[in-house]
Amino acid sequence: MKTFGAYLRKAREDKELPLRKVAAVLDIDTSILSKIERNERKANIEMIPLLSDILDIPIKELQIQFIRSVVMSELGDLEFLKIGLKKTLVEL
């Protein structure tokens, strides 16, 4: 599974946007964005609307990728993760 950082890097590179431009929109240092893309630091949910605008990706898609990455990084090795998630979704 692709991490959120890897997803962001590919989206940024596909748009041919330099790190510095995306970092400026997020109001963070380029080194922080670089670490997020390399999964050495975590993105935060507040970045999603800004990333949506600059990368021209629907907020829904970014949220899905963000949630998937967080769940997998925190709980990915649990044996019954898929079953638990399915039951949770049914209850919603």
C-alpha positions in Angstrom: 0.0 0.0 0.0 1.2 3.5 -0.9 1.7 5.8 2.1 0.2 9.2 2.3 3.7 10.7 1.9 4.4 8.7 -1.3 0.9 9.6 -2.6 1.6 13.3 -2.0 5.1 13.1 -3.7 3.6 11.5 -6.8 0.8 14.0 -7.0 3.2 16.9 -6.6 5.6 15.5 -9.2 2.8 14.8 -11.6 1.9 18.5 -11.4 5.6 19.4 -11.7 5.4 21.5 -8.6 8.6 22.1 -6.6 8.7 21.3 -2.9 9.2 24.9 -2.1 5.9 26.0 -3.8 3.8 23.3 -2.0 5.5 24.0 1.3 4.8 27.7 0.9 1.1 27.0 0.5 1.1 24.8 3.6 3.2 27.5 5.4 5.8 25.0 6.4 9.5 24.6 5.7 10.5 22.6 2.6 12.4 20.2 4.8 9.2 19.4 6.7 7.4 18.6 3.5 10.2 16.5 2.3 10.1 14.5 5.6 6.3 14.1 5.2 6.9 12.7 1.6 9.5 10.3 2.9 7.3 9.3 5.8 9.7 10.5 8.4 7.0 12.9 9.7 3.3 12.8 9.6 1.0 15.1 7.7 -1.9 16.6 9.6 -5.6 16.8 8.6 -5.5 20.6 8.4 -3.2 20.3 5.4 -5.9 18.5 3.3 -7.9 21.5 2.0 -4.7 23.3 1.1 -3.3 20.3 -0.7 -6.6 19.8 -2.5 -6.3 23.3 -3.9 -2.7 23.2 -5.0 -2.6 19.6 -6.2 -6.1 19.8 -7.8 -7.2 16.6 -6.0 -10.7 16.4 -4.5 -10.8 16.7 -0.7 -12.6 13.3 -0.5 -9.7 11.5 -2.3 -7.1 13.1 -0.1 -9.0 12.3 3.1 -9.4 8.7 2.0 -5.7 8.4 1.3 -4.9 10.1 4.6 -7.2 7.8 6.6 -5.9 4.7 4.9 -2.3 5.7 5.6 -3.0 6.5 9.3 -5.0 3.3 9.9 -2.3 1.1 8.2 0.6 2.7 10.0 -1.1 2.4 13.4 -3.0 -0.8 13.1 -1.8 -2.5 9.9 -0.4 -5.6 11.5 -3.6 -6.5 13.4 -4.9 -9.9 12.3 -8.6 -8.9 12.3 -8.2 -5.3 11.1 -10.4 -5.8 8.0 -13.2 -7.5 9.9 -13.1 -4.8 12.6 -13.3 -2.0 10.0 -16.1 -3.6 8.1 -18.2 -4.0 11.3 -17.5 -0.4 12.2 -18.6 0.8 8.8 -21.8 -1.2 9.0 -22.6 0.3 12.4 -22.1 3.9 11.0 
